[in-house]
Amino acid sequence: MTENCLVLTGEVMRAPQLSITPAGIAHCKFSIDHKSTQTEAGLNRQSFVRMQVVATGSWSQNLSRELVLGTQVKVTGFINRHESRNGNPILVLHAQNVEMIN
């Protein structure tokens, strides 16, 4: 089995947008910014990531009401390749759990 798991903490930077597919499946999309200092080869390195997140299923409807700009969250899920409207590839974090951080 191949692993694909990502845990990322960050601040909600794009307000959640809820959409419902014709099949009745809810999707909550938002973006988070992650900033940290990581150690690489014995040196400190600043890390900055802006990641699009999508939560799917009935629980995402509640999430879309609870998340506001500036909320600190911990998102656990898997990454998948999507394409932007102009065809550029982007990585999206598909959330399986979203935890609010105080």
PyMOL commands that place a pseudoatom at each C-alpha (Angstrom):
pseudoatom trace, name=CA, resn=MET, resi=1, chain=A, elem=C, hetatm=0, pos=[0.000, 0.000, 0.000]
pseudoatom trace, name=CA, resn=THR, resi=2, chain=A, elem=C, hetatm=0, pos=[1.280, 3.472, -0.870]
pseudoatom trace, name=CA, resn=GLU, resi=3, chain=A, elem=C, hetatm=0, pos=[1.064, 6.226, 1.750]
pseudoatom trace, name=CA, resn=ASN, resi=4, chain=A, elem=C, hetatm=0, pos=[-0.368, 9.663, 1.008]
pseudoatom trace, name=CA, resn=CYS, resi=5, chain=A, elem=C, hetatm=0, pos=[-0.967, 11.536, 4.249]
pseudoatom trace, name=CA, resn=LEU, resi=6, chain=A, elem=C, hetatm=0, pos=[-0.357, 15.194, 5.060]
pseudoatom trace, name=CA, resn=VAL, resi=7, chain=A, elem=C, hetatm=0, pos=[-0.840, 17.106, 8.315]
pseudoatom trace, name=CA, resn=LEU, resi=8, chain=A, elem=C, hetatm=0, pos=[-0.609, 20.880, 7.973]
pseudoatom trace, name=CA, resn=THR, resi=9, chain=A, elem=C, hetatm=0, pos=[-1.367, 23.664, 10.423]
pseudoatom trace, name=CA, resn=GLY, resi=10, chain=A, elem=C, hetatm=0, pos=[-2.119, 27.166, 9.277]
pseudoatom trace, name=CA, resn=GLU, resi=11, chain=A, elem=C, hetatm=0, pos=[-4.382, 30.179, 9.159]
pseudoatom trace, name=CA, resn=VAL, resi=12, chain=A, elem=C, hetatm=0, pos=[-7.533, 30.306, 7.035]
pseudoatom trace, name=CA, resn=MET, resi=13, chain=A, elem=C, hetatm=0, pos=[-6.769, 32.893, 4.339]
pseudoatom trace, name=CA, resn=ARG, resi=14, chain=A, elem=C, hetatm=0, pos=[-9.641, 32.368, 1.919]
pseudoatom trace, name=CA, resn=ALA, resi=15, chain=A, elem=C, hetatm=0, pos=[-13.146, 32.120, 3.322]
pseudoatom trace, name=CA, resn=PRO, resi=16, chain=A, elem=C, hetatm=0, pos=[-14.841, 28.740, 2.915]
pseudoatom trace, name=CA, resn=GLN, resi=17, chain=A, elem=C, hetatm=0, pos=[-17.032, 28.292, -0.136]
pseudoatom trace, name=CA, resn=LEU, resi=18, chain=A, elem=C, hetatm=0, pos=[-19.689, 25.606, 0.043]
pseudoatom trace, name=CA, resn=SER, resi=19, chain=A, elem=C, hetatm=0, pos=[-20.946, 23.930, -3.119]
pseudoatom trace, name=CA, resn=ILE, resi=20, chain=A, elem=C, hetatm=0, pos=[-23.269, 20.986, -3.668]
pseudoatom trace, name=CA, resn=THR, resi=21, chain=A, elem=C, hetatm=0, pos=[-22.842, 18.695, -6.677]
pseudoatom trace, name=CA, resn=PRO, resi=22, chain=A, elem=C, hetatm=0, pos=[-25.858, 17.572, -8.727]
pseudoatom trace, name=CA, resn=ALA, resi=23, chain=A, elem=C, hetatm=0, pos=[-25.491, 14.221, -6.903]
pseudoatom trace, name=CA, resn=GLY, resi=24, chain=A, elem=C, hetatm=0, pos=[-25.977, 16.033, -3.576]
pseudoatom trace, name=CA, resn=ILE, resi=25, chain=A, elem=C, hetatm=0, pos=[-22.363, 15.819, -2.369]
pseudoatom trace, name=CA, resn=ALA, resi=26, chain=A, elem=C, hetatm=0, pos=[-21.167, 18.832, -0.376]
pseudoatom trace, name=CA, resn=HIS, resi=27, chain=A, elem=C, hetatm=0, pos=[-17.706, 20.349, -0.931]
pseudoatom trace, name=CA, resn=CYS, resi=28, chain=A, elem=C, hetatm=0, pos=[-16.188, 23.040, 1.286]
pseudoatom trace, name=CA, resn=LYS, resi=29, chain=A, elem=C, hetatm=0, pos=[-13.178, 24.789, -0.287]
pseudoatom trace, name=CA, resn=PHE, resi=30, chain=A, elem=C, hetatm=0, pos=[-10.817, 27.177, 1.504]
pseudoatom trace, name=CA, resn=SER, resi=31, chain=A, elem=C, hetatm=0, pos=[-7.124, 28.077, 1.651]
pseudoatom trace, name=CA, resn=ILE, resi=32, chain=A, elem=C, hetatm=0, pos=[-4.642, 28.098, 4.522]
pseudoatom trace, name=CA, resn=ASP, resi=33, chain=A, elem=C, hetatm=0, pos=[-1.230, 29.689, 4.980]
pseudoatom trace, name=CA, resn=HIS, resi=34, chain=A, elem=C, hetatm=0, pos=[1.442, 27.747, 6.869]
pseudoatom trace, name=CA, resn=LYS, resi=35, chain=A, elem=C, hetatm=0, pos=[4.595, 29.473, 8.157]
pseudoatom trace, name=CA, resn=SER, resi=36, chain=A, elem=C, hetatm=0, pos=[7.348, 27.747, 10.137]
pseudoatom trace, name=CA, resn=THR, resi=37, chain=A, elem=C, hetatm=0, pos=[11.070, 27.311, 10.580]
pseudoatom trace, name=CA, resn=GLN, resi=38, chain=A, elem=C, hetatm=0, pos=[12.358, 23.899, 9.525]
pseudoatom trace, name=CA, resn=THR, resi=39, chain=A, elem=C, hetatm=0, pos=[15.795, 22.379, 9.963]
pseudoatom trace, name=CA, resn=GLU, resi=40, chain=A, elem=C, hetatm=0, pos=[17.431, 21.072, 6.805]
pseudoatom trace, name=CA, resn=ALA, resi=41, chain=A, elem=C, hetatm=0, pos=[21.043, 19.834, 6.618]
pseudoatom trace, name=CA, resn=GLY, resi=42, chain=A, elem=C, hetatm=0, pos=[21.664, 21.355, 10.040]
pseudoatom trace, name=CA, resn=LEU, resi=43, chain=A, elem=C, hetatm=0, pos=[20.477, 24.813, 8.960]
pseudoatom trace, name=CA, resn=ASN, resi=44, chain=A, elem=C, hetatm=0, pos=[17.261, 26.702, 9.704]
pseudoatom trace, name=CA, resn=ARG, resi=45, chain=A, elem=C, hetatm=0, pos=[15.041, 27.353, 6.728]
pseudoatom trace, name=CA, resn=GLN, resi=46, chain=A, elem=C, hetatm=0, pos=[11.878, 29.445, 6.576]
pseudoatom trace, name=CA, resn=SER, resi=47, chain=A, elem=C, hetatm=0, pos=[8.940, 27.519, 5.166]
pseudoatom trace, name=CA, resn=PHE, resi=48, chain=A, elem=C, hetatm=0, pos=[5.843, 29.164, 3.696]
pseudoatom trace, name=CA, resn=VAL, resi=49, chain=A, elem=C, hetatm=0, pos=[3.019, 27.251, 2.042]
pseudoatom trace, name=CA, resn=ARG, resi=50, chain=A, elem=C, hetatm=0, pos=[-0.371, 28.410, 0.794]
pseudoatom trace, name=CA, resn=MET, resi=51, chain=A, elem=C, hetatm=0, pos=[-2.500, 25.308, 0.309]
pseudoatom trace, name=CA, resn=GLN, resi=52, chain=A, elem=C, hetatm=0, pos=[-5.978, 24.929, -1.115]
pseudoatom trace, name=CA, resn=VAL, resi=53, chain=A, elem=C, hetatm=0, pos=[-8.093, 22.596, 1.016]
pseudoatom trace, name=CA, resn=VAL, resi=54, chain=A, elem=C, hetatm=0, pos=[-11.285, 20.770, 0.112]
pseudoatom trace, name=CA, resn=ALA, resi=55, chain=A, elem=C, hetatm=0, pos=[-13.506, 18.892, 2.558]
pseudoatom trace, name=CA, resn=THR, resi=56, chain=A, elem=C, hetatm=0, pos=[-16.133, 16.582, 1.084]
pseudoatom trace, name=CA, resn=GLY, resi=57, chain=A, elem=C, hetatm=0, pos=[-19.270, 15.100, 2.582]
pseudoatom trace, name=CA, resn=SER, resi=58, chain=A, elem=C, hetatm=0, pos=[-21.987, 16.115, 5.008]
pseudoatom trace, name=CA, resn=TRP, resi=59, chain=A, elem=C, hetatm=0, pos=[-19.503, 17.244, 7.688]
pseudoatom trace, name=CA, resn=SER, resi=60, chain=A, elem=C, hetatm=0, pos=[-18.171, 19.908, 5.328]
pseudoatom trace, name=CA, resn=GLN, resi=61, chain=A, elem=C, hetatm=0, pos=[-21.443, 21.862, 5.556]
pseudoatom trace, name=CA, resn=ASN, resi=62, chain=A, elem=C, hetatm=0, pos=[-20.845, 22.486, 9.276]
pseudoatom trace, name=CA, resn=LEU, resi=63, chain=A, elem=C, hetatm=0, pos=[-17.222, 23.316, 8.554]
pseudoatom trace, name=CA, resn=SER, resi=64, chain=A, elem=C, hetatm=0, pos=[-18.232, 26.012, 6.074]
pseudoatom trace, name=CA, resn=ARG, resi=65, chain=A, elem=C, hetatm=0, pos=[-20.223, 27.748, 8.849]
pseudoatom trace, name=CA, resn=GLU, resi=66, chain=A, elem=C, hetatm=0, pos=[-17.522, 27.386, 11.547]
pseudoatom trace, name=CA, resn=LEU, resi=67, chain=A, elem=C, hetatm=0, pos=[-14.444, 28.550, 9.644]
pseudoatom trace, name=CA, resn=VAL, resi=68, chain=A, elem=C, hetatm=0, pos=[-13.744, 32.261, 9.341]
pseudoatom trace, name=CA, resn=LEU, resi=69, chain=A, elem=C, hetatm=0, pos=[-10.780, 34.208, 8.040]
pseudoatom trace, name=CA, resn=GLY, resi=70, chain=A, elem=C, hetatm=0, pos=[-7.901, 34.125, 10.503]
pseudoatom trace, name=CA, resn=THR, resi=71, chain=A, elem=C, hetatm=0, pos=[-8.923, 30.851, 12.178]
pseudoatom trace, name=CA, resn=GLN, resi=72, chain=A, elem=C, hetatm=0, pos=[-5.953, 28.632, 13.061]
pseudoatom trace, name=CA, resn=VAL, resi=73, chain=A, elem=C, hetatm=0, pos=[-6.543, 25.027, 11.946]
pseudoatom trace, name=CA, resn=LYS, resi=74, chain=A, elem=C, hetatm=0, pos=[-4.835, 21.649, 11.791]
pseudoatom trace, name=CA, resn=VAL, resi=75, chain=A, elem=C, hetatm=0, pos=[-5.824, 19.778, 8.632]
pseudoatom trace, name=CA, resn=THR, resi=76, chain=A, elem=C, hetatm=0, pos=[-5.184, 16.067, 8.145]
pseudoatom trace, name=CA, resn=GLY, resi=77, chain=A, elem=C, hetatm=0, pos=[-5.800, 14.404, 4.798]
pseudoatom trace, name=CA, resn=PHE, resi=78, chain=A, elem=C, hetatm=0, pos=[-4.214, 13.461, 1.484]
pseudoatom trace, name=CA, resn=ILE, resi=79, chain=A, elem=C, hetatm=0, pos=[-2.928, 15.484, -1.453]
pseudoatom trace, name=CA, resn=ASN, resi=80, chain=A, elem=C, hetatm=0, pos=[-4.206, 15.200, -4.984]
pseudoatom trace, name=CA, resn=ARG, resi=81, chain=A, elem=C, hetatm=0, pos=[-3.442, 16.965, -8.256]
pseudoatom trace, name=CA, resn=HIS, resi=82, chain=A, elem=C, hetatm=0, pos=[-6.095, 19.281, -9.644]
pseudoatom trace, name=CA, resn=GLU, resi=83, chain=A, elem=C, hetatm=0, pos=[-5.952, 21.634, -12.607]
pseudoatom trace, name=CA, resn=SER, resi=84, chain=A, elem=C, hetatm=0, pos=[-6.607, 25.349, -12.442]
pseudoatom trace, name=CA, resn=ARG, resi=85, chain=A, elem=C, hetatm=0, pos=[-8.980, 26.955, -14.919]
pseudoatom trace, name=CA, resn=ASN, resi=86, chain=A, elem=C, hetatm=0, pos=[-6.059, 27.723, -17.206]
pseudoatom trace, name=CA, resn=GLY, resi=87, chain=A, elem=C, hetatm=0, pos=[-4.796, 24.124, -17.058]
pseudoatom trace, name=CA, resn=ASN, resi=88, chain=A, elem=C, hetatm=0, pos=[-1.924, 24.562, -14.601]
pseudoatom trace, name=CA, resn=PRO, resi=89, chain=A, elem=C, hetatm=0, pos=[-1.446, 21.704, -12.134]
pseudoatom trace, name=CA, resn=ILE, resi=90, chain=A, elem=C, hetatm=0, pos=[-1.962, 22.469, -8.421]
pseudoatom trace, name=CA, resn=LEU, resi=91, chain=A, elem=C, hetatm=0, pos=[-1.798, 20.292, -5.325]
pseudoatom trace, name=CA, resn=VAL, resi=92, chain=A, elem=C, hetatm=0, pos=[-4.918, 20.275, -3.165]
pseudoatom trace, name=CA, resn=LEU, resi=93, chain=A, elem=C, hetatm=0, pos=[-5.184, 18.930, 0.375]
pseudoatom trace, name=CA, resn=HIS, resi=94, chain=A, elem=C, hetatm=0, pos=[-8.303, 16.749, 0.645]
pseudoatom trace, name=CA, resn=ALA, resi=95, chain=A, elem=C, hetatm=0, pos=[-9.255, 17.095, 4.307]
pseudoatom trace, name=CA, resn=GLN, resi=96, chain=A, elem=C, hetatm=0, pos=[-10.298, 14.056, 6.299]
pseudoatom trace, name=CA, resn=ASN, resi=97, chain=A, elem=C, hetatm=0, pos=[-10.184, 15.991, 9.576]
pseudoatom trace, name=CA, resn=VAL, resi=98, chain=A, elem=C, hetatm=0, pos=[-10.085, 19.692, 10.409]
pseudoatom trace, name=CA, resn=GLU, resi=99, chain=A, elem=C, hetatm=0, pos=[-9.328, 20.740, 13.968]
pseudoatom trace, name=CA, resn=MET, resi=100, chain=A, elem=C, hetatm=0, pos=[-9.627, 24.333, 15.255]
pseudoatom trace, name=CA, resn=ILE, resi=101, chain=A, elem=C, hetatm=0, pos=[-6.514, 25.501, 17.162]
pseudoatom trace, name=CA, resn=ASN, resi=102, chain=A, elem=C, hetatm=0, pos=[-6.872, 28.109, 19.901]
for i in range(1, 102): cmd.bond("trace and resi %d" % i, "trace and resi %d" % (i + 1))
show_as sticks, trace
zoom trace
